[in-house]
Amino acid sequence: MLRLPQPLSGRTWFGPFRDRAPERAALNFLQDMGTGKCTLSSQGVQLFNTTCAKEALNPIESLILTNRSQQPDSVKLKYVWANSEIALSDDDWLEIELTNKSGVWRVITYDRIF
């Protein structure tokens, strides 16, 4: 992964040949959360009903992956996000950690800052 300095944004250039399976699993998780299916999609993440309701009321419409850190059995992804009421900025971010169990990526932690 090549990191180029950019003031205030921390954007990262990602390798084009990286395994994108964790990113796809994270996007599926986020899409389910935005449509109110978070209890079915939580994949082992303990989510409270208030979190599910808040996610359904504030669906994510735009995401930019800003950082990815990888360990042998897990990946942590950090995104900035936006929707029709909140513009894209570095102040509104979310972080998802996934683990690989028998070839299947599962979300194990989720945190979204509004």
C-alpha positions in Angstrom: 0.0 0.0 0.0 1.4 3.4 -1.1 0.6 6.3 1.1 0.9 9.8 -0.3 0.7 12.7 2.2 -2.3 15.0 1.8 -3.1 17.5 4.5 -6.3 16.9 6.5 -7.6 14.0 4.4 -5.3 11.0 5.1 -6.4 9.5 1.8 -4.6 6.3 0.8 -3.7 4.8 -2.6 -4.6 1.1 -2.4 -3.0 -1.7 -4.3 -5.1 -2.7 -7.3 -4.5 -6.4 -6.7 -5.6 -6.5 -3.1 -8.2 -9.0 -2.0 -11.4 -6.9 -2.0 -13.6 -9.6 -0.4 -13.5 -7.9 3.0 -14.6 -4.6 1.3 -17.5 -6.4 -0.4 -18.6 -8.0 2.8 -18.5 -4.6 4.6 -20.6 -3.0 1.8 -23.2 -5.8 2.1 -23.3 -5.3 5.8 -23.8 -1.5 5.3 -26.5 -1.9 2.7 -28.4 -4.3 5.0 -28.1 -1.8 7.8 -29.4 1.0 5.7 -32.5 -1.0 4.7 -33.4 -2.0 8.2 -32.1 -5.6 7.9 -29.4 -5.0 10.5 -30.6 -7.7 12.9 -30.3 -10.3 10.1 -27.0 -8.9 8.8 -25.1 -8.4 12.0 -23.0 -11.5 11.5 -22.0 -11.7 15.2 -21.9 -8.0 15.9 -24.1 -7.1 18.8 -26.2 -4.2 17.7 -28.8 -2.4 19.9 -32.2 -1.6 18.5 -31.4 2.1 18.8 -28.4 1.6 16.5 -30.5 -0.3 14.0 -33.2 2.5 14.0 -30.6 5.2 13.7 -28.9 3.5 10.7 -32.2 3.0 8.9 -33.1 6.7 9.4 -29.7 7.9 8.3 -28.8 5.6 5.4 -25.3 6.0 3.8 -25.5 7.2 0.2 -21.8 7.7 -0.5 -18.6 6.0 0.9 -14.9 6.5 0.4 -12.5 4.0 1.8 -9.8 6.1 3.5 -7.7 3.5 5.3 -7.3 -0.3 5.5 -5.2 -2.2 7.9 -4.7 -5.9 7.6 -3.7 -8.6 10.0 -3.3 -12.3 9.1 -6.9 -13.1 10.1 -8.7 -9.7 10.1 -9.1 -6.4 8.2 -10.0 -3.0 9.6 -11.6 -0.6 7.1 -12.2 3.1 7.7 -14.6 5.1 5.4 -15.8 8.6 5.2 -19.5 8.8 4.4 -22.3 11.1 3.3 -26.0 11.1 2.6 -28.6 13.7 1.5 -28.4 15.6 4.8 -24.7 15.2 5.6 -22.0 16.2 3.2 -18.9 14.2 2.7 -16.2 15.2 5.2 -13.4 13.7 7.3 -15.5 14.4 10.4 -18.2 11.8 9.5 -16.6 8.4 9.4 -17.2 4.8 10.1 -15.0 1.8 10.9 -15.6 -1.8 10.3 -13.5 -4.8 11.4 -13.9 -8.1 9.7 -12.5 -11.5 10.4 -12.0 -14.4 8.0 -13.5 -17.7 9.2 -13.1 -20.6 6.8 -12.9 -18.3 3.8 -15.9 -16.2 4.8 -15.5 -12.5 5.9 -17.7 -11.6 8.8 -18.1 -8.2 10.5 -17.0 -8.3 14.2 -17.0 -4.6 15.1 -18.8 -1.6 13.7 -18.6 2.1 14.7 -20.1 5.0 12.9 -19.6 8.7 13.8 -22.3 11.2 12.9 
